[in-house]
Amino acid sequence: MNAPETSLDRLDWTDIGSQLDAEGYAVLPGLLGAELARSLARQADAPPARRVSLTSAGLGRGDLYYFDAGMPPPLEQWRAALYRRLAVHANRWNELLDVSSRYPDELDDFLQRNRDAGQARAQSHLSRLGVEDYMALHQRTEGLQVFPMQVVALLSEPGDGFQGGEFVMTEQRPRMQSRPLVAPLACGDVAIIATGERPFHGSKGYYRVNFKHAVSRVRKGVRIGLELFFHDAP
């Protein structure tokens, strides 16, 4: 299992930024690796995790497991290292949208801004979807401090571990039909996606488009996923 800094330094972040600008998401194949993916998947149902039913939350069917007691050290390191690289692109997005605020270079500094704004509830979680389970279209943009990108990862093996359960996104542009997007993920793959609004370059310059994501119905087996957020909820 490679260290986060080593693995991320090998990536072309200029190209990743271009993909985020064009599509609102970028897939990083095999970034976590199968070993770490399996280790994280085993933490679903672990005692430190807070279980929330997707049905009770009105978000579909299945279960979420929140890292209220803190994330496992490898995952916390990944989150901090990813933030450090994504803050550059997030600040560029704010500039394109004429937003005056800028994100600090380090995750700890941004999380302090969250606490100052009354946002201290963890949002990062594992998801466990069995047969007929799904996650409805949604976004998490509550609070004054919202980072415009988040990370999702697949921790189960498509085909052998489950069938169905595709990762789906939609993008709503003003006065246009929603644009559907599907990101085919393998076990250990990571996708960086827009959290909510993102800039889109149209004929008259940049404007905001609205981004949501979901997981389609699982037809067989169990799908374990991960969502990492860089901002906390109120």
TORKOL-4160 file (C-alpha; in steps of 0.2 Angstrom, whole numbers, padded with zeros to 4 digits, m for minus):
234
<pt num="1" X="0000" Y="0000" Z="0000"/>
<pt num="2" X="0008" Y="0016" Z="m0006"/>
<pt num="3" X="0008" Y="0032" Z="0006"/>
<pt num="4" X="m0004" Y="0045" Z="0000"/>
<pt num="5" X="0009" Y="0058" Z="m0004"/>
<pt num="6" X="0019" Y="0046" Z="m0015"/>
<pt num="7" X="0003" Y="0040" Z="m0024"/>
<pt num="8" X="m0004" Y="0057" Z="m0027"/>
<pt num="9" X="0013" Y="0065" Z="m0033"/>
<pt num="10" X="0013" Y="0052" Z="m0047"/>
<pt num="11" X="m0003" Y="0060" Z="m0054"/>
<pt num="12" X="m0005" Y="0073" Z="m0067"/>
<pt num="13" X="m0015" Y="0086" Z="m0057"/>
<pt num="14" X="m0016" Y="0098" Z="m0072"/>
<pt num="15" X="m0025" Y="0085" Z="m0082"/>
<pt num="16" X="m0036" Y="0081" Z="m0067"/>
<pt num="17" X="m0041" Y="0099" Z="m0065"/>
<pt num="18" X="m0045" Y="0099" Z="m0084"/>
<pt num="19" X="m0057" Y="0084" Z="m0082"/>
<pt num="20" X="m0065" Y="0092" Z="m0067"/>
<pt num="21" X="m0068" Y="0108" Z="m0077"/>
<pt num="22" X="m0075" Y="0099" Z="m0092"/>
<pt num="23" X="m0086" Y="0085" Z="m0083"/>
<pt num="24" X="m0087" Y="0089" Z="m0065"/>
<pt num="25" X="m0078" Y="0074" Z="m0060"/>
<pt num="26" X="m0062" Y="0064" Z="m0063"/>
<pt num="27" X="m0058" Y="0046" Z="m0060"/>
<pt num="28" X="m0042" Y="0040" Z="m0052"/>
<pt num="29" X="m0040" Y="0022" Z="m0056"/>
<pt num="30" X="m0034" Y="0010" Z="m0043"/>
<pt num="31" X="m0028" Y="0025" Z="m0031"/>
<pt num="32" X="m0032" Y="0016" Z="m0015"/>
<pt num="33" X="m0027" Y="m0001" Z="m0021"/>
<pt num="34" X="m0036" Y="m0017" Z="m0017"/>
<pt num="35" X="m0028" Y="m0020" Z="0000"/>
<pt num="36" X="m0033" Y="m0004" Z="0008"/>
<pt num="37" X="m0051" Y="m0005" Z="0000"/>
<pt num="38" X="m0054" Y="m0022" Z="0008"/>
<pt num="39" X="m0047" Y="m0016" Z="0024"/>
<pt num="40" X="m0059" Y="m0001" Z="0024"/>
<pt num="41" X="m0074" Y="m0011" Z="0018"/>
<pt num="42" X="m0072" Y="m0022" Z="0034"/>
<pt num="43" X="m0075" Y="m0007" Z="0045"/>
<pt num="44" X="m0093" Y="m0006" Z="0040"/>
<pt num="45" X="m0103" Y="m0012" Z="0055"/>
<pt num="46" X="m0088" Y="m0008" Z="0066"/>
<pt num="47" X="m0093" Y="m0002" Z="0084"/>
<pt num="48" X="m0085" Y="0016" Z="0082"/>
<pt num="49" X="m0096" Y="0019" Z="0066"/>
<pt num="50" X="m0113" Y="0027" Z="0068"/>
<pt num="51" X="m0126" Y="0018" Z="0057"/>
<pt num="52" X="m0139" Y="0029" Z="0049"/>
<pt num="53" X="m0153" Y="0021" Z="0038"/>
<pt num="54" X="m0154" Y="0028" Z="0020"/>
<pt num="55" X="m0173" Y="0025" Z="0022"/>
<pt num="56" X="m0175" Y="0036" Z="0038"/>
<pt num="57" X="m0164" Y="0049" Z="0030"/>
<pt num="58" X="m0175" Y="0050" Z="0014"/>
<pt num="59" X="m0160" Y="0045" Z="0003"/>
<pt num="60" X="m0165" Y="0028" Z="m0003"/>
<pt num="61" X="m0162" Y="0011" Z="0005"/>
<pt num="62" X="m0147" Y="0004" Z="0013"/>
<pt num="63" X="m0135" Y="0010" Z="0027"/>
<pt num="64" X="m0122" Y="0023" Z="0030"/>
<pt num="65" X="m0108" Y="0022" Z="0043"/>
<pt num="66" X="m0102" Y="0039" Z="0049"/>
<pt num="67" X="m0084" Y="0041" Z="0056"/>
<pt num="68" X="m0090" Y="0051" Z="0071"/>
<pt num="69" X="m0076" Y="0045" Z="0082"/>
<pt num="70" X="m0063" Y="0050" Z="0069"/>
<pt num="71" X="m0057" Y="0041" Z="0053"/>
<pt num="72" X="m0044" Y="0027" Z="0053"/>
<pt num="73" X="m0027" Y="0035" Z="0051"/>
<pt num="74" X="m0023" Y="0030" Z="0033"/>
<pt num="75" X="m0040" Y="0037" Z="0028"/>
<pt num="76" X="m0036" Y="0054" Z="0037"/>
<pt num="77" X="m0020" Y="0055" Z="0029"/>
<pt num="78" X="m0028" Y="0052" Z="0012"/>
<pt num="79" X="m0040" Y="0066" Z="0015"/>
<pt num="80" X="m0027" Y="0078" Z="0021"/>
<pt num="81" X="m0016" Y="0075" Z="0006"/>
<pt num="82" X="m0031" Y="0076" Z="m0007"/>
<pt num="83" X="m0037" Y="0092" Z="0001"/>
<pt num="84" X="m0019" Y="0100" Z="m0001"/>
<pt num="85" X="m0020" Y="0096" Z="m0020"/>
<pt num="86" X="m0038" Y="0100" Z="m0023"/>
<pt num="87" X="m0038" Y="0117" Z="m0014"/>
<pt num="88" X="m0028" Y="0125" Z="m0029"/>
<pt num="89" X="m0042" Y="0119" Z="m0040"/>
<pt num="90" X="m0056" Y="0124" Z="m0028"/>
<pt num="91" X="m0048" Y="0142" Z="m0027"/>
<pt num="92" X="m0048" Y="0143" Z="m0046"/>
<pt num="93" X="m0066" Y="0138" Z="m0047"/>
<pt num="94" X="m0070" Y="0152" Z="m0035"/>
<pt num="95" X="m0060" Y="0164" Z="m0045"/>
<pt num="96" X="m0070" Y="0159" Z="m0061"/>
<pt num="97" X="m0087" Y="0162" Z="m0052"/>
<pt num="98" X="m0081" Y="0179" Z="m0045"/>
<pt num="99" X="m0082" Y="0172" Z="m0027"/>
<pt num="100" X="m0070" Y="0182" Z="m0016"/>
<pt num="101" X="m0066" Y="0169" Z="m0002"/>
<pt num="102" X="m0052" Y="0157" Z="m0004"/>
<pt num="103" X="m0048" Y="0140" Z="0004"/>
<pt num="104" X="m0032" Y="0138" Z="0015"/>
<pt num="105" X="m0018" Y="0127" Z="0009"/>
<pt num="106" X="m0021" Y="0114" Z="0023"/>
<pt num="107" X="m0036" Y="0104" Z="0029"/>
<pt num="108" X="m0034" Y="0108" Z="0047"/>
<pt num="109" X="m0035" Y="0126" Z="0044"/>
<pt num="110" X="m0051" Y="0124" Z="0034"/>
<pt num="111" X="m0059" Y="0113" Z="0047"/>
<pt num="112" X="m0055" Y="0126" Z="0060"/>
<pt num="113" X="m0066" Y="0138" Z="0049"/>
<pt num="114" X="m0079" Y="0125" Z="0049"/>
<pt num="115" X="m0079" Y="0125" Z="0068"/>
<pt num="116" X="m0079" Y="0144" Z="0069"/>
<pt num="117" X="m0095" Y="0143" Z="0058"/>
<pt num="118" X="m0103" Y="0130" Z="0069"/>
<pt num="119" X="m0100" Y="0115" Z="0058"/>
<pt num="120" X="m0093" Y="0101" Z="0068"/>
<pt num="121" X="m0103" Y="0085" Z="0062"/>
<pt num="122" X="m0093" Y="0073" Z="0052"/>
<pt num="123" X="m0100" Y="0069" Z="0035"/>
<pt num="124" X="m0087" Y="0056" Z="0029"/>
<pt num="125" X="m0094" Y="0039" Z="0029"/>
<pt num="126" X="m0095" Y="0021" Z="0022"/>
<pt num="127" X="m0110" Y="0015" Z="0013"/>
<pt num="128" X="m0117" Y="m0003" Z="0013"/>
<pt num="129" X="m0130" Y="m0007" Z="0000"/>
<pt num="130" X="m0137" Y="m0025" Z="m0002"/>
<pt num="131" X="m0149" Y="m0032" Z="m0015"/>
<pt num="132" X="m0162" Y="m0019" Z="m0020"/>
<pt num="133" X="m0153" Y="m0005" Z="m0010"/>
<pt num="134" X="m0149" Y="0011" Z="m0019"/>
<pt num="135" X="m0144" Y="0029" Z="m0015"/>
<pt num="136" X="m0155" Y="0043" Z="m0022"/>
<pt num="137" X="m0148" Y="0058" Z="m0030"/>
<pt num="138" X="m0142" Y="0071" Z="m0017"/>
<pt num="139" X="m0128" Y="0083" Z="m0013"/>
<pt num="140" X="m0122" Y="0089" Z="0004"/>
<pt num="141" X="m0120" Y="0108" Z="0004"/>
<pt num="142" X="m0126" Y="0113" Z="0021"/>
<pt num="143" X="m0117" Y="0127" Z="0030"/>
<pt num="144" X="m0107" Y="0142" Z="0027"/>
<pt num="145" X="m0091" Y="0133" Z="0024"/>
<pt num="146" X="m0093" Y="0121" Z="0009"/>
<pt num="147" X="m0078" Y="0114" Z="m0001"/>
<pt num="148" X="m0084" Y="0112" Z="m0019"/>
<pt num="149" X="m0076" Y="0095" Z="m0022"/>
<pt num="150" X="m0078" Y="0078" Z="m0013"/>
<pt num="151" X="m0071" Y="0061" Z="m0015"/>
<pt num="152" X="m0080" Y="0044" Z="m0018"/>
<pt num="153" X="m0072" Y="0027" Z="m0019"/>
<pt num="154" X="m0078" Y="0009" Z="m0022"/>
<pt num="155" X="m0072" Y="m0004" Z="m0009"/>
<pt num="156" X="m0081" Y="m0019" Z="m0016"/>
<pt num="157" X="m0077" Y="m0029" Z="m0032"/>
<pt num="158" X="m0090" Y="m0026" Z="m0046"/>
<pt num="159" X="m0095" Y="m0043" Z="m0054"/>
<pt num="160" X="m0088" Y="m0054" Z="m0040"/>
<pt num="161" X="m0094" Y="m0044" Z="m0025"/>
<pt num="162" X="m0110" Y="m0036" Z="m0032"/>
<pt num="163" X="m0120" Y="m0032" Z="m0048"/>
<pt num="164" X="m0128" Y="m0016" Z="m0052"/>
<pt num="165" X="m0124" Y="m0002" Z="m0040"/>
<pt num="166" X="m0117" Y="0010" Z="m0053"/>
<pt num="167" X="m0111" Y="0027" Z="m0048"/>
<pt num="168" X="m0122" Y="0040" Z="m0056"/>
<pt num="169" X="m0121" Y="0059" Z="m0057"/>
<pt num="170" X="m0132" Y="0072" Z="m0065"/>
<pt num="171" X="m0128" Y="0090" Z="m0069"/>
<pt num="172" X="m0142" Y="0103" Z="m0071"/>
<pt num="173" X="m0138" Y="0118" Z="m0082"/>
<pt num="174" X="m0150" Y="0133" Z="m0082"/>
<pt num="175" X="m0164" Y="0131" Z="m0094"/>
<pt num="176" X="m0158" Y="0114" Z="m0100"/>
<pt num="177" X="m0162" Y="0096" Z="m0096"/>
<pt num="178" X="m0152" Y="0087" Z="m0083"/>
<pt num="179" X="m0136" Y="0079" Z="m0090"/>
<pt num="180" X="m0134" Y="0061" Z="m0084"/>
<pt num="181" X="m0116" Y="0054" Z="m0081"/>
<pt num="182" X="m0110" Y="0037" Z="m0076"/>
<pt num="183" X="m0092" Y="0034" Z="m0069"/>
<pt num="184" X="m0088" Y="0015" Z="m0070"/>
<pt num="185" X="m0078" Y="0012" Z="m0054"/>
<pt num="186" X="m0067" Y="m0004" Z="m0050"/>
<pt num="187" X="m0062" Y="m0009" Z="m0032"/>
<pt num="188" X="m0050" Y="0004" Z="m0026"/>
<pt num="189" X="m0054" Y="0017" Z="m0038"/>
<pt num="190" X="m0057" Y="0035" Z="m0032"/>
<pt num="191" X="m0067" Y="0048" Z="m0041"/>
<pt num="192" X="m0066" Y="0067" Z="m0037"/>
<pt num="193" X="m0083" Y="0075" Z="m0040"/>
<pt num="194" X="m0091" Y="0092" Z="m0038"/>
<pt num="195" X="m0100" Y="0093" Z="m0021"/>
<pt num="196" X="m0114" Y="0105" Z="m0028"/>
<pt num="197" X="m0111" Y="0120" Z="m0039"/>
<pt num="198" X="m0097" Y="0121" Z="m0051"/>
<pt num="199" X="m0091" Y="0133" Z="m0065"/>
<pt num="200" X="m0096" Y="0129" Z="m0083"/>
<pt num="201" X="m0089" Y="0138" Z="m0098"/>
<pt num="202" X="m0103" Y="0143" Z="m0109"/>
<pt num="203" X="m0105" Y="0155" Z="m0124"/>
<pt num="204" X="m0106" Y="0170" Z="m0113"/>
<pt num="205" X="m0093" Y="0165" Z="m0100"/>
<pt num="206" X="m0093" Y="0155" Z="m0084"/>
<pt num="207" X="m0109" Y="0151" Z="m0075"/>
<pt num="208" X="m0115" Y="0139" Z="m0061"/>
<pt num="209" X="m0121" Y="0122" Z="m0064"/>
<pt num="210" X="m0129" Y="0111" Z="m0051"/>
<pt num="211" X="m0121" Y="0093" Z="m0048"/>
<pt num="212" X="m0129" Y="0078" Z="m0039"/>
<pt num="213" X="m0124" Y="0060" Z="m0037"/>
<pt num="214" X="m0132" Y="0043" Z="m0033"/>
<pt num="215" X="m0129" Y="0024" Z="m0033"/>
<pt num="216" X="m0141" Y="0014" Z="m0044"/>
<pt num="217" X="m0150" Y="m0001" Z="m0037"/>
<pt num="218" X="m0139" Y="m0016" Z="m0032"/>
<pt num="219" X="m0146" Y="m0032" Z="m0041"/>
<pt num="220" X="m0134" Y="m0045" Z="m0032"/>
<pt num="221" X="m0122" Y="m0045" Z="m0018"/>
<pt num="222" X="m0116" Y="m0031" Z="m0007"/>
<pt num="223" X="m0108" Y="m0015" Z="m0012"/>
<pt num="224" X="m0097" Y="m0005" Z="0000"/>
<pt num="225" X="m0093" Y="0013" Z="m0004"/>
<pt num="226" X="m0084" Y="0027" Z="0003"/>
<pt num="227" X="m0087" Y="0046" Z="0003"/>
<pt num="228" X="m0075" Y="0058" Z="0010"/>
<pt num="229" X="m0080" Y="0076" Z="0013"/>
<pt num="230" X="m0068" Y="0091" Z="0017"/>
<pt num="231" X="m0081" Y="0101" Z="0026"/>
<pt num="232" X="m0092" Y="0096" Z="0041"/>
<pt num="233" X="m0110" Y="0099" Z="0043"/>
<pt num="234" X="m0119" Y="0111" Z="0055"/>
